[in-house]
């Protein structure tokens, strides 16, 4: 059984509420959340995953909201992993064998050997 679709009355307010929830769950101060995902980026995610009706209103249900939250979390994690890689904490590379990005912690021994 599929959840009933409901109309988004104010996409900006919805984006603001989702960002606050994410900040609270992630333990990130709301002012720092903009370093990970901005209000406009959240609005874009809502528009991307919502289903428009025949007059262009945005419609969401629990499944759609779950996708929006997961995408936002993945966005935040991706940015944090990129920062750690740039700082030399993680090694990030493409693996043709796995056909995906590989993220590996750099040990103290590897740091000493590689510089």
C-alpha positions in Angstrom: 0.0 0.0 0.0 1.4 3.4 -1.0 1.3 6.4 1.2 -1.1 9.2 0.2 0.5 12.0 -1.6 0.1 15.4 0.0 0.6 18.9 -1.4 3.6 20.9 -0.4 2.2 24.3 0.5 5.5 26.1 1.0 8.6 24.5 -0.4 10.9 27.1 1.4 9.4 26.3 4.8 9.6 22.6 4.1 13.2 22.9 3.2 13.9 24.9 6.3 12.2 22.3 8.5 14.1 19.4 6.9 17.4 21.2 7.3 16.7 21.8 11.0 15.8 18.1 11.5 19.0 17.1 9.7 21.1 19.5 11.7 19.6 18.2 15.0 20.0 14.5 14.0 23.6 15.1 12.8 24.6 17.2 15.8 25.6 20.1 13.5 24.7 23.7 14.4 22.2 25.0 11.9 24.5 27.9 11.0 27.2 25.4 10.0 24.8 23.3 8.0 25.0 25.8 5.2 28.6 24.5 4.7 27.1 21.2 3.8 23.8 21.8 2.2 22.2 25.2 1.6 18.5 26.2 1.7 18.4 26.4 -2.1 20.1 23.0 -2.5 17.4 21.5 -0.2 14.7 23.1 -2.2 16.2 21.5 -5.3 16.2 18.1 -3.7 12.5 18.5 -2.8 11.7 19.5 -6.3 13.8 16.6 -7.7 12.0 13.9 -5.7 8.5 15.3 -5.4 5.8 14.4 -7.8 4.1 17.3 -9.6 0.4 17.1 -10.1 -1.5 18.3 -13.2 -1.3 22.0 -12.2 2.4 21.9 -11.1 1.9 21.6 -7.3 4.6 19.5 -5.6 3.3 16.3 -3.9 5.2 14.1 -1.4 4.6 11.1 0.8 6.6 9.3 3.4 8.6 7.4 0.8 9.5 10.6 -1.0 10.5 12.3 2.2 12.7 9.3 3.1 14.5 9.7 -0.2 15.0 13.4 0.3 16.4 12.8 3.8 18.7 10.0 2.6 20.0 12.1 -0.3 20.7 15.0 2.1 22.5 12.7 4.5 24.6 11.2 1.6 25.4 14.8 0.5 26.6 15.7 3.9 28.7 12.5 4.3 30.2 13.0 0.9 31.3 16.5 1.7 32.8 15.4 5.0 34.6 12.5 3.4 36.0 14.9 0.7 37.2 17.2 3.5 38.9 14.4 5.3 40.5 13.2 2.0 41.8 16.8 1.3 43.2 16.9 4.8 45.1 13.6 4.2 43.0 11.6 6.7 41.4 9.4 3.9 42.7 8.1 0.7 40.2 8.3 -2.1 40.6 6.6 -5.5 38.6 5.0 -8.3 38.8 1.2 -8.4 38.2 -0.3 -11.9 37.9 -3.8 -10.3 35.1 -2.6 -8.0 33.7 0.0 -10.4 33.3 2.5 -7.6 35.1 5.0 -5.5 37.2 3.5 -2.6 37.7 5.3 0.7 40.4 4.1 3.0 41.8 5.5 6.2 45.4 6.4 6.0 47.3 4.9 8.9 50.1 6.6 10.8 52.6 4.2 9.2 51.4 5.1 5.7 51.7 8.8 6.5 55.3 8.3 7.6 56.2 6.3 4.5 54.4 8.6 2.0 55.4 11.9 3.5 
